[in-house]
Amino acid sequence: MKLNQFKFKIPDEQIAQYPTRYREDARMLVLHRKTGDIEHRYVRDLAEYFDEGDVMVFNDTKVFPARLHAQKEKTLANIEVFLLRELNHELRYWDVLVDPARKIRIGNKLFLDEDLTIVGEVIDNTTSRGRTVRFLTDYDNSIFVSKLYAMGEMPLPKYIHRPLREEDVAKYEQEFPDCPVAEMDEERYQSIFAKHIGAVAVPASCLHFSKQLLKRLEINGVNQQFLTSHVGLGNFKAIEVDDLSKHKEDSEQFFISQGLVDAVDAAHAGEKRVCAVGTEVMRAMEHVAGTTGQLKEFSGWTNKFIFPPYDFTVANTFFVNLYGSQSSQLLMVAAFGGYENVMAAYKVAINEGYRFGDYGDAMLIID
């Protein structure tokens, strides 16, 4: 298939700038992939679709405040520094993105605060916007990372660009009295079960789950399992080739436990549902299982790129957000739900006013 077959237009007003007041208040489009039938529900109704012995697999990665603001030495030009991953803890080497990249060369120093308690020194180039930075500081290594994170912001995607007028903030805080706008993203751009820090973007499908919803799933006998897949920026890079077979996906680190393997094996044996919550979960399990369908304990990296046609071997149910035009996530969803079904469902979602993006609405794909 070609990339241009996945192109569509999302109205600006349907790109979610804020989360719903409560996590499970998002709308949920239910797609029955065998028939193409569609239901319009809410995420709070999710437990109605799962029974005793079904397995739901979540991603327990934790987003860290990866977006920093710095000034270049001498010129004091404003530079955005986006942390990607720590390369060497002892030497304080990090992979980062810088913007604007054209201003940053090897040897440049970046001042992260007025007191110069942490200074970034560029020591290598990686990609067009990528750099390797060595952080210079008097802090002990044991507290350096916590200080670095304290300087950062939650890495909201660029399409979230909220108005900052006082009347807009007042309107928001009237609707969400328990969550001031200044504190909202620290709480809501993170799943309630986030545990292992390492993601620079949120596994958005996991944002919809509240303690109450998880409890209802538990009461129904749903086995809740977790893997860790550290979401990287590669999952959100634009695909630049129309021939999908030539696209190269960036690698992401993930971990699968034996407990998850045993739960999935039991569900398969009992012909129960195995639901992947989010594209990162689906990709991690498919990377390990491959064509055999046999999951196993694993620790490593994947650059697996899934697009139609593709035979899935682990999950038979998929809970996801609504994704952007020509995105790698959309291609995976179309591979699972069927190209015609998913594209028709997206057209319905747009016509019905569903919200797209990390803070947007959800889709459940079942047989």
Stockholm file with secondary structure:
# STOCKHOLM 1.0

chainA/1-367         MKLNQFKFKIPDEQIAQYPTRYREDARMLVLHRKTGDIEHRYVRDLAEYFDEGDVMVFNDTKVFPARLHAQKEKTLANIEVFLLRELNHELRYWDVLVDPARKIRIGNKLFLDEDLTIVGEVIDNTTSRGRTVRFLTDYDNSIFVSKLYAMGEMPLPKYIHRPLREEDVAKYEQEFPDCPVAEMDEERYQSIFAKHIGAVAVPASCLHFSKQLLKRLEINGVNQQFLTSHVGLGNFKAIEVDDLSKHKEDSEQFFISQGLVDAVDAAHAGEKRVCAVGTEVMRAMEHVAGTTGQLKEFSGWTNKFIFPPYDFTVANTFFVNLYGSQSSQLLMVAAFGGYENVMAAYKVAINEGYRFGDYGDAMLIID
#=GR chainA/1-367 SS CBGGGGCCCCCGGGBCSSCCSSGGGSEEEEEETTTCCEEEEEGGGGGGGCCTTCEEEEECEEECCCEEEEEETTTCCEEEEEEEEEEETTTTEEEEEEESGGGCCTTCEEECSTTCSEEEEEEEECSSSEEEEEEEESSCHHHHHHHHHHTCBCCCCTTCCCCCCHHHHHHHHHHCTTSCHHHHHHHHSSCTTCCEEEESSCCGGGGGCCHHHHHHHHHTTCEEEEEEECCCGGGGSCCCCSBGGGCCCCCEEEEECHHHHHHHHHHHHTTCCEEEESHHHHHHHHHHHTTTTCCCCEEEEECCCCCSSCCCCSCSEEEEECCCTTCHHHHHHHHHHCHHHHHHHHHHHHHTTCCBSTTSCEEEEEC
#=GC SS_cons         CBGGGGCCCCCGGGBCSSCCSSGGGSEEEEEETTTCCEEEEEGGGGGGGCCTTCEEEEECEEECCCEEEEEETTTCCEEEEEEEEEEETTTTEEEEEEESGGGCCTTCEEECSTTCSEEEEEEEECSSSEEEEEEEESSCHHHHHHHHHHTCBCCCCTTCCCCCCHHHHHHHHHHCTTSCHHHHHHHHSSCTTCCEEEESSCCGGGGGCCHHHHHHHHHTTCEEEEEEECCCGGGGSCCCCSBGGGCCCCCEEEEECHHHHHHHHHHHHTTCCEEEESHHHHHHHHHHHTTTTCCCCEEEEECCCCCSSCCCCSCSEEEEECCCTTCHHHHHHHHHHCHHHHHHHHHHHHHTTCCBSTTSCEEEEEC
//
